[in-house]
Amino acid sequence: MVVIGAGLGGLCAAALLARYGKRVVVCESHSVAGGAAHTFTRQGFHFESGPSLYSSLSPRSNNPLAQVLHALQEPLPVLRYNTWRVHVPEFTETTQVGTDQFAEVLERHVDAEAARQWRELVAHMVPLSASSTAVPAAAVRTDGAALITLARFLPRLLHNGGSVDAVKALLRPYSEYVDGKVTHPFLLRWMDLLCFLLSGAPASGTVAAEIGYMFADWYRPGASLEYPVGGSGAIVAALLRGFAKFGGQLRLNAHVSNILVEEGRACGVRLRDGTTVRAQTVISNASIWDTLPMLPSDALPPAWRDAEANTEHCPSFMHLHLGIDAQGLDLPEVHHISVESWHQGVTSPQNLVLVSVPSVLDPALAPQGCHVIHAYTPATEPWALWEHLQPGSDAYEALKRERSEVLWRAVEKAVPGVRARVRVQMVGTPKTHARFLRRSQGSYGGTGWLNPEAGGAGGTPAVPTPETPLPGLLCVGDSRFPGPGVPAVAASGMAAAHSLVPFWQQCALLDECVP
């Protein structure tokens, strides 16, 4: 088997298949593995190219990534914490996960009605959370044997407080689940914000299952966030160790130009240097927009090809990577969320910024006496602004300065006076994403699965699977269901792997890895 791309979705699929005894080769175009989760180093500062907010990475959790790592026997050391700093128009406050503290923040800074509705919402989420976590992603498969792998977990639904109505709501938009339950303007905006952080879409475009999982994870007694020691690069390294341990082969600087098709079946890939890699199955972790051009024009039904090619892109990112002198600096929070204006909406460009200072938890990520900072606009930067600009041109550099100013403002809220402390400074744009991560339009991933009109009986949305109409070709990653985000892409990789092994092997892994 050959996997195109060493992002988290591709690595999860490849490593699990190697664990199941399959011969697997991963071809990665970049000089390093990890895709949007890879790390890089400048002057002793370790920078993350993408995700920085994690939870439930410990063994035997409900996080699909943690379950893959457990299956690979690669435990991931983590650092636990439970606070972040919120900068919204109404207030600036440090809030917690796992407690009722957020209701107290609402009472102090918004009003008593917001606090009351928040407490009612937490109670309303119990059945959805129980239903979201009762059946693990590791149990999903795409053939009739799913009745066996899934049925063993169904009794947990009612035992853990789930309900039939909540199960029906899992693949519906989250906004429908809370319709009429949440009416306070601040809470509606806050839930849009949480949804956007998880899925790249507001509540109307986020499957309820994702938010149910998040509430189960963040709003339970003793809940905490978990940061992997070494950052996102440590996750990639653990997947690669497990992959290699079970016989997998990684090829870096191996750009795939074409997917080979013979007698109506994908049968391998051709690299840019002319090398061919033959395989019974091809799994593409490249985006769907980058995968389609690799195929012969007649390899897929035109209607399917056109529909996939028109999958909506999430917008791109602006990044600000900083290495700063921290001498005499009060210890900042690890994570900051900054919203400039609610009226624009969380999906509006230049409105929402996330700031991560991971060296607060893991000092080894920066030289002694320093901090490393990553600020970014999460999937809100329009590609059209950058599409026709040449990197390095005067117009490109001017736009970089202009569009990164919102990032500086957010970082200054986290670390006042930060500009005078800078040792290393880098700005990333959608062009950076497109170039280094091989991302169509510099995109974060795809959206558009929540379309009840396209669904089955009762208006339930159809659930796309890793399979394609071309035998031997599967697609995983953030342009496929369930979309962007670390747990989502790990789940897509698991689904692909389990579609290629007998159900009894999957059941044995479930017994080993699922709590």
C-alpha positions in Angstrom: 0.0 0.0 0.0 1.2 3.5 -0.7 0.1 6.7 1.2 0.5 10.1 -0.5 1.4 12.7 2.2 2.7 12.4 5.7 0.1 14.6 7.4 -1.6 13.4 10.5 -4.4 11.7 8.6 -2.0 9.9 6.3 0.3 8.9 9.1 -2.5 7.5 11.2 -3.8 5.4 8.3 -0.3 4.2 7.4 0.8 3.4 10.9 -2.3 1.5 11.8 -2.1 -0.6 8.6 1.6 -1.3 9.4 0.4 -2.4 12.9 -2.1 -4.7 11.2 0.8 -6.3 9.3 0.4 -4.5 5.9 3.4 -3.4 3.8 3.1 0.4 3.6 5.1 3.1 1.9 4.5 6.8 2.7 5.6 9.3 0.0 6.0 12.8 1.4 6.8 15.8 -0.9 8.4 17.9 1.9 11.7 17.3 3.5 10.0 16.7 6.9 6.9 14.8 7.9 3.8 16.1 9.6 2.0 18.3 7.1 0.2 21.1 8.8 1.4 19.7 12.2 5.1 19.8 11.5 7.6 21.9 13.5 10.7 23.8 12.5 13.5 25.5 14.3 15.2 28.9 14.0 18.0 30.1 16.3 17.0 27.6 19.0 13.2 28.5 18.9 10.9 25.6 18.0 7.9 26.8 16.0 4.6 25.0 15.3 3.2 25.3 11.8 -0.4 24.5 12.9 -2.2 23.1 15.9 -1.3 24.1 19.4 -4.4 23.4 21.5 -4.8 19.7 22.6 -6.8 17.6 25.0 -7.2 13.9 25.8 -3.8 12.7 24.4 -3.3 10.2 27.3 -3.7 6.5 26.6 -7.2 4.9 26.4 -9.0 8.2 25.9 -11.8 8.9 23.4 -9.5 11.0 21.2 -8.9 9.1 17.9 -5.3 10.3 17.8 -4.6 8.9 21.3 -6.2 5.6 20.3 -3.8 5.4 17.3 -0.8 6.1 19.5 -2.0 3.5 22.0 -2.3 0.9 19.2 1.2 1.8 18.2 2.5 1.4 21.8 3.9 4.9 21.6 2.7 6.8 24.8 3.0 10.5 24.5 4.2 12.5 27.6 2.0 15.5 28.2 1.9 18.6 30.3 -1.5 19.4 31.9 -3.1 22.8 32.5 -6.7 24.1 32.6 -6.7 27.8 31.9 -6.6 30.2 29.0 -6.9 33.9 28.6 -9.9 35.3 26.8 -9.9 38.8 25.2 -13.4 39.7 24.0 -15.2 43.0 23.6 -17.0 42.5 27.0 -14.0 41.5 29.1 -10.5 40.2 29.4 -10.4 37.3 31.8 -8.6 34.0 32.6 -11.1 31.2 32.3 -10.9 27.5 33.2 -12.1 24.2 31.8 -13.6 21.5 33.9 -15.4 23.8 36.4 -18.3 26.2 36.8 -15.9 29.1 36.7 -17.1 30.3 33.3 -20.6 30.9 34.7 -19.0 33.1 37.3 -17.2 35.0 34.7 -20.4 35.5 32.8 -22.1 36.8 36.0 -19.3 39.3 36.6 -18.8 40.6 33.0 -22.1 39.9 31.1 -25.2 39.3 33.1 -27.0 36.8 35.3 -29.2 35.5 32.4 -26.1 34.5 30.4 -24.8 32.6 33.4 -28.2 30.9 33.9 -28.4 29.8 30.2 -24.8 28.6 30.3 -25.6 26.3 33.2 -28.7 25.0 31.5 -26.7 24.5 28.3 -24.1 22.4 30.2 -27.0 20.2 31.5 -28.6 20.0 28.0 -25.3 18.8 26.6 -25.1 15.6 28.7 -27.1 13.3 26.4 -25.2 14.6 23.3 -21.9 14.3 25.1 -22.7 10.7 26.2 -23.8 9.8 22.7 -20.8 11.4 21.1 -18.3 9.4 23.2 -20.2 6.1 23.6 -19.2 4.9 20.1 -15.6 5.5 19.4 -14.2 6.5 16.1 -12.0 3.4 16.2 -15.2 1.3 15.9 -16.2 2.8 12.6 -15.9 0.9 9.3 -17.5 1.2 5.9 -18.9 -2.3 5.2 -21.6 -4.5 6.7 -19.3 -5.6 9.5 -19.9 -2.2 11.1 -22.9 -3.8 12.7 -20.5 -5.9 14.7 -17.8 -3.3 15.5 -20.4 -0.7 16.4 -23.0 -2.8 18.2 -20.8 -3.7 21.1 -20.7 -0.1 22.2 -24.4 0.7 21.8 -25.3 -0.3 25.4 -23.0 2.5 26.6 -25.4 5.1 25.2 -28.2 4.7 27.7 -25.9 3.6 30.5 -23.8 6.8 30.2 -26.8 9.1 29.8 -27.3 9.2 26.1 -30.6 9.3 24.3 -32.2 8.3 21.0 -32.8 12.0 20.2 -29.2 12.8 20.9 -28.0 10.0 18.6 -30.2 11.3 15.8 -28.7 14.8 16.3 -25.0 13.7 16.1 -24.6 14.4 12.4 -26.9 17.4 12.3 -25.7 21.0 12.6 -25.0 21.9 16.3 -27.1 25.0 15.9 -30.1 22.8 15.6 -29.4 21.0 18.8 -29.3 24.2 20.8 -32.0 26.0 18.9 -34.3 27.6 21.5 -32.1 26.4 24.3 -29.6 29.3 23.9 -31.0 32.7 23.1 -28.6 35.1 24.9 -26.6 37.0 22.3 -23.2 36.5 24.0 -23.7 32.8 24.4 -24.7 32.4 20.7 -21.5 34.2 19.8 -19.4 32.2 22.2 -20.8 28.9 20.9 -20.0 30.0 17.3 -16.5 30.7 18.6 -16.0 27.3 20.1 -17.4 25.6 17.0 -15.1 27.6 14.8 -12.1 26.7 16.9 -12.9 23.0 16.5 -14.2 22.7 12.9 -13.4 25.9 11.1 -17.1 26.7 10.8 -19.7 28.4 13.1 -22.4 26.4 14.9 -24.6 26.1 11.8 -21.7 24.4 9.9 -20.4 22.1 12.7 -21.6 18.6 13.4 -23.2 18.3 16.8 -21.0 15.2 17.5 -17.9 17.4 17.6 -19.3 19.8 20.2 -20.7 16.9 22.2 -17.2 15.4 22.3 -15.7 18.8 23.3 -18.2 19.2 26.2 -17.5 15.7 27.4 -13.8 16.5 27.3 -13.7 20.0 28.7 -16.6 20.3 31.1 -16.3 17.2 33.2 -14.9 17.2 36.8 -11.1 17.5 36.9 -10.9 18.2 33.1 -7.7 19.6 31.8 -6.0 20.5 28.5 -2.9 18.5 27.6 0.2 19.8 25.7 2.6 17.2 24.3 6.1 17.5 25.6 8.0 18.8 22.5 4.9 20.2 20.8 3.1 19.0 17.7 6.5 17.7 16.4 6.4 15.1 19.3 3.1 13.8 17.9 4.5 13.4 14.5 7.6 11.7 15.9 5.6 9.2 17.9 3.5 8.3 14.8 6.7 7.8 12.8 8.3 5.7 15.5 5.3 3.4 15.6 5.1 3.3 11.8 8.8 2.3 11.5 8.5 -0.2 14.4 5.9 -2.2 12.5 7.9 -2.1 9.2 6.6 1.0 7.5 8.8 2.9 5.0 8.8 6.7 4.8 10.2 8.5 1.7 10.8 12.2 2.1 11.3 14.6 -0.8 9.2 12.2 -2.8 6.7 14.3 -4.7 3.9 12.3 -6.2 3.0 13.5 -9.7 0.5 10.9 -10.8 -1.7 8.1 -9.4 -1.4 5.1 -11.6 -4.6 3.5 -12.9 -4.7 0.2 -14.7 -7.8 -1.8 -15.7 -10.0 0.5 -13.7 -8.1 0.3 -10.5 -5.5 2.5 -8.7 -2.3 0.5 -8.6 0.4 2.8 -7.4 2.0 6.2 -7.9 4.6 7.9 -10.1 7.0 10.4 -8.5 8.3 13.6 -10.0 11.7 11.9 -10.6 10.0 9.2 -12.7 10.2 6.5 -10.0 7.1 4.3 -9.7 5.8 2.7 -6.5 3.3 -0.1 -7.2 0.6 -0.9 -4.7 -2.7 -2.7 -4.3 -4.2 0.4 -2.6 -3.4 4.1 -2.8 -4.4 6.3 0.1 -4.2 10.0 -0.6 -3.6 12.4 2.3 -3.2 15.3 -0.2 -6.3 17.5 -0.3 -9.1 16.4 -2.6 -8.3 19.4 -4.9 -4.7 18.3 -5.1 -5.6 14.6 -5.5 -7.9 14.9 -8.5 -5.3 16.4 -10.9 -3.0 13.4 -10.2 -5.6 11.0 -11.8 -6.3 10.3 -15.4 -9.3 12.5 -16.5 -11.5 9.4 -17.1 -10.6 7.6 -13.9 -13.6 8.8 -12.0 -17.3 9.4 -12.8 -17.6 13.1 -14.0 -20.4 13.9 -11.6 -18.4 12.6 -8.6 -15.2 14.4 -9.8 -17.1 17.7 -10.3 -18.8 17.5 -6.9 -15.5 16.8 -5.1 -13.6 19.4 -7.0 -16.3 21.9 -5.9 -16.0 21.0 -2.2 -15.8 24.4 -0.5 -12.4 25.4 0.7 -11.9 26.8 4.2 -10.1 30.1 4.0 -6.4 30.3 4.8 -4.2 31.7 7.6 -2.0 34.5 8.6 0.8 33.4 11.0 3.1 35.4 13.2 6.0 33.3 14.7 8.1 35.1 17.3 11.1 34.2 19.5 11.3 36.7 22.3 13.5 37.6 25.2 11.6 36.8 28.4 13.9 38.3 31.0 11.8 40.0 33.7 8.6 39.1 32.0 5.6 38.0 34.1 4.6 34.5 33.1 1.8 34.7 30.4 -1.0 32.2 29.9 -0.2 29.4 27.5 -3.2 30.3 25.2 -5.0 33.5 24.4 -8.1 34.0 22.3 -8.7 37.6 21.0 -11.9 38.7 19.3 -11.9 42.2 17.9 -15.7 42.5 17.3 -18.7 40.3 17.7 -20.7 42.2 15.1 -18.4 41.0 12.3 -18.8 37.4 13.3 -16.0 34.9 14.2 -15.6 33.8 10.6 -14.8 37.4 9.4 -11.2 38.1 8.2 -8.9 39.9 10.7 -11.4 39.4 13.6 -10.3 36.3 15.6 -6.7 35.6 16.6 -5.3 32.7 18.6 -2.0 33.1 20.5 0.0 30.3 21.8 3.1 30.6 24.2 3.9 26.9 24.6 7.3 27.5 26.2 5.5 28.6 29.3 4.7 24.8 29.7 7.7 23.4 27.9 10.8 25.6 28.3 12.9 23.4 26.0 11.0 24.9 23.1 13.0 28.1 23.4 16.5 29.1 24.5 17.0 29.8 28.2 15.3 33.0 29.3 13.2 33.2 26.1 9.7 32.3 24.9 8.4 31.1 21.6 5.1 32.6 20.4 2.7 31.5 17.6 -0.2 33.8 16.7 -2.6 33.1 13.8 -6.0 33.9 12.3 -7.7 30.5 12.2 -8.9 29.8 8.7 -10.3 33.3 8.0 -7.7 34.8 5.6 -9.0 35.2 2.0 -6.9 33.5 -0.7 -8.1 36.1 -3.3 -6.1 38.8 -1.6 -2.9 36.9 -2.2 -3.6 34.8 -5.3 -1.9 37.0 -7.8 1.0 38.4 -5.7 4.5 37.2 -6.1 6.3 36.3 -2.8 9.1 38.8 -2.2 7.6 41.6 -4.3 7.0 45.0 -2.9 3.2 44.5 -3.0 3.5 41.1 -1.3 5.7 42.5 1.5 3.5 45.5 2.0 0.4 43.3 2.4 2.2 41.0 4.8 2.9 44.0 7.0 -0.7 45.3 6.8 -2.4 41.9 7.4 -0.1 40.8 10.2 -0.9 43.9 12.3 -3.9 42.3 13.9 -1.7 39.4 15.0 0.7 41.9 16.7 -2.3 43.5 18.5 -3.3 40.2 19.9 0.2 39.2 20.9 0.6 42.6 22.7 -2.5 41.7 24.8 -0.8 38.5 25.8 2.7 40.0 26.3 2.7 43.8 26.6 5.7 45.5 25.1 6.5 42.4 23.1 7.9 44.3 20.0 10.9 45.4 22.0 11.7 41.8 23.0 11.8 40.2 19.6 14.8 38.1 18.6 13.2 36.1 15.7 10.2 37.2 13.6 8.5 35.4 10.7 5.2 36.1 9.0 3.3 33.4 7.1 0.6 34.0 4.5 -1.7 31.9 2.4 1.1 31.7 -0.1 3.3 30.2 2.6 0.7 27.6 3.3 0.3 26.8 -0.4 4.0 26.5 -1.0 5.3 24.6 2.1 2.3 22.5 2.9 1.1 21.8 -0.7 -2.3 23.3 0.2 -4.7 24.2 -2.6 -5.4 27.9 -2.0 -3.4 27.6 1.2 -6.6 26.1 2.7 -7.2 24.7 6.1 -9.4 22.0 4.7 -12.9 21.5 3.3 -16.4 22.0 4.4 -19.9 21.3 3.1 -21.0 17.9 4.5 -23.8 19.3 6.5 -26.4 19.3 3.7 -29.6 17.6 4.9 -31.1 17.9 1.4 -28.4 15.6 0.1 -28.9 13.1 2.9 -30.8 9.9 3.4 -34.1 9.1 5.0 -35.4 11.6 7.5 -33.0 14.3 6.3 -30.0 12.7 7.9 -26.9 13.9 6.1 -25.0 11.3 4.2 -21.6 10.5 5.8 -18.8 10.5 3.2 -16.3 7.6 3.6 -12.7 7.3 2.7 -13.6 5.2 -0.4 -13.9 6.7 -3.8 -15.6 5.4 -7.0 -12.2 4.3 -8.2 -11.4 0.9 -6.7 -8.1 0.9 -4.8 -8.2 4.7 -4.1 -9.0 6.1 -0.7 -8.8 9.7 0.5 -8.2 11.0 4.0 -7.4 14.3 5.7 -9.0 17.7 6.4 -10.7 18.1 3.0 -12.7 14.9 3.7 -15.3 14.1 6.3 -15.2 14.8 9.2 -13.1 17.8 8.2 -10.3 19.9 9.8 -8.8 19.4 13.2 -6.5 16.9 14.8 -9.2 14.4 16.1 -11.1 14.6 12.8 -8.1 13.8 10.6 -7.0 11.0 12.9 -10.5 9.6 12.7 -10.4 9.7 8.9 -7.1 7.9 8.9 -8.5 5.2 11.2 -11.6 4.8 9.0 -9.4 4.2 5.9 -7.2 1.7 7.7 -10.2 -0.2 9.0 -11.8 -0.4 5.6 -8.8 -2.5 4.5 -8.6 -5.1 7.3 -11.0 -7.8 8.5 -13.4 -6.8 11.3 -12.0 -9.3 13.8 -8.6 -7.6 13.6 -10.3 -4.3 14.3 -12.2 -5.8 17.2 -9.0 -7.0 18.8 -7.6 -3.5 18.5 -10.8 -2.0 20.1 -10.4 -4.3 23.1 -6.8 -3.1 23.5 -7.2 0.7 22.9 -10.8 1.9 23.7 -11.7 2.7 27.3 
